[in-house]
Structures are given as C-alpha cells and as structure tokens.
Amino acid sequence: MRILLVEDDALLGDGVRSGLKQGGFAVDWVMDGRQAGLALETGSYEAVVLDLGLPGLGGMEILRRVRSRGDSVPILIVTARDAIDDRVAGLDAGGDDYVVKPFDLSELQARLRALVRRSNQQIEPLIVHGDLTLDPTARTVCHAGLAVELTAREFAILHVLLLNAGRALSRAQIEDRLYGWGEEIESNAVEVFIHHLRRKLSPELIRTVRGVGYMIERASS
C-alpha cells in the first residue's frame, strides 16, 4: 500500500517513514504543504498521514482542498495539537482519523490498515478469497489451510490484487502502489513476482488480461 507522509519534522518524519516501510507500506514523504498538495494532485495513494502544523500551506487547508475536489483518499491527521477543538476542526475539515504526538508506530500502522479497509468497503481484517486467506496485520498467507511463505513484494502484489478483485490493474498501476519515490524498479519485476505467486499458490489465481494487465476474479458468493 502506498502512503503519503506529510511531516515537516525531519527526525520524526524519517522515523515514521522507516517504521511504515518495515510494516510493508510504500511511503512518499514531503515536508511542507505545497509539496503535499502537488503530490496529492499527481499521485495515487491508499492513505495520507498528515501533520496539521506545516510550513507553506497548512494541513487544514490541504484537507479542505482535497475534499473540495471530491478526493476521498483516507486521511489520518497526526499533530501535537491535543485540544478537543483542534480534533473536531480536523475531522470536520475532512480528516478520517486523528492521533496525537507522541504516538506508537504500531498503532499508526493499525489505524492506516483500518482506514484502507473501510475505503475498500472491507469489514473483516482478514481478506478471504476462496481457500486463500491473507492477513494484512500479521503479513501471512494461507492457501488450502497451509501457510505459504511470500517475499515482501509478492505479499504486496497479492494484497493489491485482492483489494481490487474483479478489476484489472496495469503493470504501472501495480508499481505505483508498491514503490515509493526513489526506489529502483526493474523493468520486468511485476511479471516475475506474479510468476512466483502463480507457482506458490495457483496458476489460475491471477489472470492476465491481454492489453491491460492482471486481475484476480471476484470470489463467488
């Protein structure tokens, strides 16, 4: 899952970025409001971690602009402002959740996973597709009752395709959800990872849509 982190404190931002990456998130990090606005206009994100006290353009204004153009990306507000009025104002401006500094990274990750679940209309924390079960929290996969060992990239691609079951994603769309800025992408990386997933799970699980990309069919009810 690709996350936009908006935090002007260099030490805190670096720590949060590292922690989220260890939790399996791809993270783009910007340090002021104008950069955040540009990133949100040009990029695609599963969620945003937004500090309110930013130079250049405040977090509240970013919230208003994002929502005024109809962008429903989940936004988690992270701020040192712990007054009730600030919390209410942030949520009323379009924030989806709110945590106060200092915070625990494991809680931040859990809140982000919950926001992404809700945005994908997923009620249960586990993703179940036939005899396949993916646990985003534990980062485990079971197939036909047996645990399957996946690399971090394989897990991320499977997660993305399951969240978008029934919809074909292009290679570029998959890459966009897996890699943050500055991360090197090999030209055939997605194809290689999908080949490995088919071998480890099932050749029929991931379908190639000619001229479009890859998809997992919706599970039959």
BELWO-V397403 format. One record per residue. N is the residue number from 0. RES is the residue in one letter. BURIAL is # if it has 16 or more other C-alpha atoms within 10 Angstrom, else .. Layout:
n={N	N}
res={RES	RES}
burial={BURIAL	BURIAL}
This chain:
n={0	1	2	3	4	5	6	7	8	9	10	11	12	13	14	15	16	17	18	19	20	21	22	23	24	25	26	27	28	29	30	31	32	33	34	35	36	37	38	39	40	41	42	43	44	45	46	47	48	49	50	51	52	53	54	55	56	57	58	59	60	61	62	63	64	65	66	67	68	69	70	71	72	73	74	75	76	77	78	79	80	81	82	83	84	85	86	87	88	89	90	91	92	93	94	95	96	97	98	99	100	101	102	103	104	105	106	107	108	109	110	111	112	113	114	115	116	117	118	119	120	121	122	123	124	125	126	127	128	129	130	131	132	133	134	135	136	137	138	139	140	141	142	143	144	145	146	147	148	149	150	151	152	153	154	155	156	157	158	159	160	161	162	163	164	165	166	167	168	169	170	171	172	173	174	175	176	177	178	179	180	181	182	183	184	185	186	187	188	189	190	191	192	193	194	195	196	197	198	199	200	201	202	203	204	205	206	207	208	209	210	211	212	213	214	215	216	217	218	219	220}
res={M	R	I	L	L	V	E	D	D	A	L	L	G	D	G	V	R	S	G	L	K	Q	G	G	F	A	V	D	W	V	M	D	G	R	Q	A	G	L	A	L	E	T	G	S	Y	E	A	V	V	L	D	L	G	L	P	G	L	G	G	M	E	I	L	R	R	V	R	S	R	G	D	S	V	P	I	L	I	V	T	A	R	D	A	I	D	D	R	V	A	G	L	D	A	G	G	D	D	Y	V	V	K	P	F	D	L	S	E	L	Q	A	R	L	R	A	L	V	R	R	S	N	Q	Q	I	E	P	L	I	V	H	G	D	L	T	L	D	P	T	A	R	T	V	C	H	A	G	L	A	V	E	L	T	A	R	E	F	A	I	L	H	V	L	L	L	N	A	G	R	A	L	S	R	A	Q	I	E	D	R	L	Y	G	W	G	E	E	I	E	S	N	A	V	E	V	F	I	H	H	L	R	R	K	L	S	P	E	L	I	R	T	V	R	G	V	G	Y	M	I	E	R	A	S	S}
burial={#	#	#	#	#	#	#	#	.	.	.	.	#	.	.	#	#	.	#	#	#	.	#	#	#	#	#	#	#	#	#	#	#	#	.	#	#	.	#	#	.	.	.	.	#	#	#	#	#	#	#	#	#	#	.	.	#	#	#	#	.	#	#	.	.	#	.	.	.	.	.	.	#	#	#	#	#	#	#	.	.	.	.	.	.	.	#	.	.	#	#	.	#	#	#	#	#	#	#	.	.	.	.	.	#	.	.	#	#	.	#	#	#	#	#	#	#	.	.	.	.	.	.	.	.	#	#	#	#	.	.	#	#	#	.	#	.	.	.	.	#	#	#	.	.	.	.	.	.	#	.	.	#	#	#	#	#	#	#	#	#	#	#	#	#	.	#	#	#	#	#	.	.	#	#	#	#	#	#	#	.	.	.	.	.	.	.	.	.	#	.	.	#	#	.	#	#	.	.	.	#	.	.	.	#	#	.	#	.	.	.	.	#	#	#	#	#	.	.	.	.}
